[in-house]
């Protein structure tokens, strides 16, 4: 405990791709309850939202994500045939120009994020350097975003090792940690039975899910190269297979880490029906995040009162 009677509150924002917009609703609900975290840590999408929040850009971020359409999200996808489907350069360039882009120690309060050393499997805590560089490393979902090189190491998504960074919050001095787990109910999400088929002459769809659009674009490219096949049973769409595999991995890792490093209060937005890349459904995610805080608010307020009495 710090020297004052008020505990230092840490907020650990977990990874979860598009489900991460729920963090905005969580922050709004905490703010309305008069609860302001002293330390903010994030993994993957939690790093992006956390960075914007710490720098006072949450209003602007919320306005932007609520305005996202399927077409806008697709426009950020700079496809690659290298070590990831998406380079991520367009997204980070936008983040740098519209939101925070300064050294982490210059932020208004302590902030840290998590990435994974691809070669050694080590958990890397990023608490120095440019905010945008740290966020880009933390969101580098394997197979989807290309890895990031930093200090001679290739870094990928921190969710591989620490999906909800409670340990980082405590290491940075938090007395009480509020954690947001976006993966609590993911194993109930079912694969789609039919992917979108695109022939050489078929235009890309103007509507549907982002996964449908991305798969359609990839299949269109494969068709042009003569690599498409239309015979036999139709397997689940590639992004659905990838998303479901990532869901399984993150649920298991999250359960393991939280069992050994429990948060004082765990917020669990229920967003299993929100797809990995459905960033255009922000309004739903934000509302679910807000409601998730309301469920645990009495417990949190009691903990804070008890900590202040001691």
C-alpha positions in Angstrom: 0.0 0.0 0.0 1.2 3.5 -0.7 1.7 6.1 2.0 -1.7 7.7 1.6 -4.9 6.1 2.7 -6.1 5.8 -0.9 -5.0 2.7 -2.8 -3.3 3.0 -6.1 -5.7 1.6 -8.6 -4.4 -0.4 -11.6 -6.4 -1.2 -14.7 -5.4 -4.2 -16.8 -7.1 -4.1 -20.2 -7.0 -7.4 -21.9 -6.6 -8.5 -25.6 -9.5 -9.5 -27.8 -9.3 -7.8 -31.2 -12.6 -6.1 -32.1 -14.1 -7.0 -28.7 -11.6 -4.5 -27.3 -13.9 -1.6 -28.0 -15.7 -2.8 -24.9 -12.8 -1.2 -22.9 -14.2 2.2 -23.8 -17.5 1.3 -22.1 -15.6 0.0 -19.1 -13.7 3.3 -18.8 -16.8 5.3 -19.2 -18.6 3.4 -16.4 -15.7 3.7 -14.1 -15.4 7.4 -14.8 -19.1 7.9 -14.0 -18.6 6.1 -10.7 -15.8 8.4 -9.8 -13.1 5.7 -10.1 -10.0 6.8 -11.9 -7.1 4.4 -12.4 -3.7 5.5 -11.4 -1.9 3.0 -13.6 -3.1 1.6 -16.9 -1.7 -1.5 -18.6 -2.9 -3.1 -21.8 -2.4 -6.1 -24.0 -3.1 -6.0 -27.8 -6.3 -3.9 -28.3 -6.2 -3.1 -24.6 -2.9 -1.3 -25.2 -4.4 0.8 -28.0 -7.5 1.9 -26.0 -5.4 2.3 -22.8 -2.9 4.5 -24.6 -5.6 6.8 -25.9 -7.3 7.0 -22.5 -4.1 7.8 -20.6 -3.3 10.7 -23.1 -6.8 12.2 -22.8 -7.9 11.0 -26.3 -10.8 8.7 -25.2 -13.5 11.0 -26.5 -11.9 11.2 -29.9 -11.2 7.5 -30.0 -14.9 6.7 -29.2 -16.2 9.1 -31.8 -13.9 7.5 -34.4 -14.7 3.8 -33.6 -18.4 4.5 -33.5 -18.1 5.9 -37.0 -16.3 2.9 -38.4 -18.1 1.1 -41.2 -17.2 -2.3 -42.8 -15.7 -0.5 -45.8 -13.6 1.8 -43.6 -12.2 -1.1 -41.7 -11.3 -2.9 -44.9 -9.5 0.2 -46.2 -7.0 -0.2 -43.3 -6.1 -3.7 -44.3 -2.8 -3.5 -46.2 -2.6 -7.1 -47.3 0.8 -8.9 -47.3 2.1 -12.3 -48.4 4.9 -12.1 -45.9 4.8 -13.1 -42.2 1.3 -11.9 -41.7 -1.8 -11.2 -43.8 -1.8 -7.6 -42.8 1.2 -5.3 -42.5 -0.6 -3.0 -40.1 1.2 0.1 -41.4 -2.0 1.9 -42.5 -3.6 1.4 -39.1 -0.6 2.6 -37.1 0.0 5.5 -39.4 -3.6 6.6 -38.7 -3.1 6.1 -35.0 0.1 8.2 -35.0 -1.5 11.1 -36.9 -4.8 11.2 -35.0 -4.1 10.0 -31.5 -1.2 9.8 -29.1 2.3 9.6 -30.5 4.9 10.5 -27.8 7.3 8.7 -25.5 5.5 6.6 -22.9 7.2 8.3 -19.9 5.6 11.6 -21.1 2.1 10.3 -20.7 -0.2 11.8 -18.0 0.1 8.6 -15.8 2.0 5.3 -15.8 1.3 3.1 -18.8 2.7 -0.2 -20.0 1.9 -2.8 -22.5 2.8 -6.4 -23.2 4.3 -8.1 -26.3 5.9 -11.5 -26.9 9.4 -12.3 -28.1 8.7 -14.5 -31.0 12.1 -16.3 -30.9 12.3 -17.1 -27.2 8.7 -16.9 -26.1 9.4 -14.4 -23.5 7.0 -11.8 -22.1 8.2 -8.3 -22.9 7.0 -5.3 -20.9 7.1 -2.1 -23.0 7.3 1.0 -20.8 9.6 3.1 -22.8 9.8 4.4 -26.4 7.1 5.7 -28.6 3.6 4.8 -27.7 2.6 3.9 -31.2 5.6 1.5 -31.5 4.6 -0.2 -28.3 1.0 -0.5 -29.3 1.9 -1.8 -32.8 4.1 -4.6 -31.2 1.4 -5.5 -28.7 -1.3 -5.9 -31.4 0.8 -8.0 -33.8 -1.5 -11.0 -33.8 0.4 -14.0 -35.3 -0.6 -14.9 -38.8 -2.7 -11.7 -39.1 -0.4 -8.8 -38.5 3.3 -8.9 -39.4 5.8 -9.0 -36.4 7.6 -5.9 -35.2 11.4 -5.7 -34.8 12.6 -4.0 -31.6 16.0 -4.1 -30.0 17.0 -7.0 -32.3 13.9 -9.1 -31.4 10.8 -9.9 -33.4 7.7 -9.0 -31.3 4.2 -10.3 -31.6 0.9 -10.0 -29.8 1.2 -10.0 -26.0 -1.9 -12.1 -25.7 0.2 -15.2 -26.4 1.7 -14.9 -23.0 -0.3 -12.5 -20.9 -3.8 -11.7 -22.3 -4.8 -9.7 -19.2 -1.7 -7.9 -17.7 -2.5 -8.0 -14.0 1.1 -8.8 -13.2 2.4 -5.7 -15.0 -0.1 -3.5 -13.1 1.2 -4.9 -9.8 4.8 -4.6 -10.9 4.2 -0.9 -11.6 2.9 -0.3 -8.1 -0.9 -1.0 -8.2 -2.4 -1.8 -4.8 -5.8 -2.8 -6.2 -6.2 -4.2 -9.8 -9.3 -4.1 -11.9 -8.9 -6.5 -14.8 -11.0 -6.7 -18.0 -11.1 -10.2 -19.5 -12.6 -10.2 -23.0 -12.2 -13.9 -23.5 -14.5 -15.3 -20.7 -17.2 -16.7 -23.0 -15.4 -17.3 -26.3 -15.5 -21.1 -26.4 -19.3 -21.0 -27.0 -18.9 -19.3 -30.3 -19.5 -21.5 -33.3 -17.8 -21.7 -36.7 -19.7 -20.6 -39.7 -20.6 -23.4 -42.0 -20.1 -21.7 -45.3 -17.4 -19.3 -46.4 -18.0 -16.8 -49.2 -17.0 -18.1 -52.6 -15.7 -15.6 -55.2 -15.0 -16.5 -58.8 -12.7 -14.7 -61.2 -15.6 -12.7 -62.4 -17.3 -12.0 -59.1 -17.1 -8.5 -57.5 -16.2 -8.2 -53.8 -19.3 -8.0 -51.6 -20.6 -4.7 -50.5 -22.1 -6.0 -47.3 -21.7 -8.8 -44.8 -19.2 -9.4 -42.1 -15.6 -8.2 -42.2 -14.5 -11.8 -42.3 -16.6 -12.4 -45.4 -15.1 -9.4 -47.1 -11.5 -10.3 -46.2 -12.0 -13.9 -47.2 -13.7 -12.8 -50.5 -10.7 -10.6 -51.3 -8.2 -13.4 -50.6 -10.2 -15.9 -52.6 -10.4 -13.4 -55.5 -6.7 -13.1 -55.5 -6.3 -16.9 -55.3 -8.7 -17.3 -58.2 -6.7 -14.9 -60.4 -3.6 -17.0 -59.6 -5.5 -20.2 -60.4 -5.2 -21.5 -56.9 -8.9 -21.7 -56.1 -10.8 -25.0 -55.8 -14.6 -25.5 -55.8 -14.8 -29.3 -55.4 -15.5 -31.3 -52.2 -16.9 -30.3 -48.9 -16.6 -26.6 -48.0 -14.5 -26.1 -44.9 -14.9 -23.2 -42.5 -13.7 -19.9 -43.7 -10.0 -19.2 -43.1 -10.5 -16.3 -40.7 -13.1 -18.3 -38.8 -10.6 -21.1 -38.3 -7.9 -18.6 -37.3 -10.3 -16.7 -35.0 -11.6 -19.9 -33.3 -8.1 -21.2 -32.8 -7.0 -17.9 -31.3 -10.1 -17.9 -29.0 -9.2 -21.4 -27.7 -5.6 -20.3 -27.0 -6.5 -17.1 -25.3 -9.1 -18.6 -23.1 -6.8 -21.2 -21.8 -3.9 -18.8 -21.3 -6.1 -16.2 -19.6 -7.6 -18.8 -17.2 -4.1 -20.0 -16.3 -2.6 -16.5 -15.8 -5.6 -15.2 -13.8 -5.6 -18.3 -11.5 -1.9 -17.6 -10.6 -2.2 -13.8 -10.7 -5.8 -12.9 -9.7 -7.2 -9.4 -10.1 -9.0 -7.8 -7.2 -12.0 -7.2 -9.4 -12.6 -9.0 -12.7 -14.8 -7.4 -15.4 -16.0 -9.8 -18.0 -17.9 -8.3 -21.0 -19.9 -11.0 -22.8 -19.1 -10.6 -26.4 -18.7 -14.1 -27.9 -20.9 -13.2 -30.8 -18.6 -10.4 -31.9 -16.1 -11.6 -34.5 -12.3 -11.2 -34.3 -12.3 -8.5 -37.0 -15.7 -6.8 -36.6 -14.3 -3.5 -35.5 -17.3 -1.7 -37.2 -19.6 -3.0 -34.4 -18.1 -0.7 -31.8 -21.4 0.6 -30.4 -22.4 -2.9 -29.3 -19.0 -3.6 -27.7 -19.0 -0.3 -25.8 -22.5 -0.8 -24.4 -21.6 -4.4 -23.2 -18.5 -3.1 -21.6 -20.5 -0.5 -19.7 -23.0 -3.0 -18.4 -20.2 -5.4 -17.3 -18.8 -2.8 -15.0 -22.3 -2.2 -13.5 -22.4 -5.8 -12.4 -19.2 -5.6 -10.4 -19.5 -2.0 -9.2 -20.8 -2.8 -5.7 -18.0 -5.2 -5.1 -15.4 -2.7 -6.4 -16.8 0.2 -4.2 -16.8 -2.0 -1.1 -13.1 -3.0 -1.8 -12.2 0.6 -2.2 -13.9 1.6 1.1 -12.2 -1.2 2.9 -8.8 -0.3 1.5 -9.3 3.4 2.6 -10.3 2.3 6.1 -7.0 0.5 6.5 
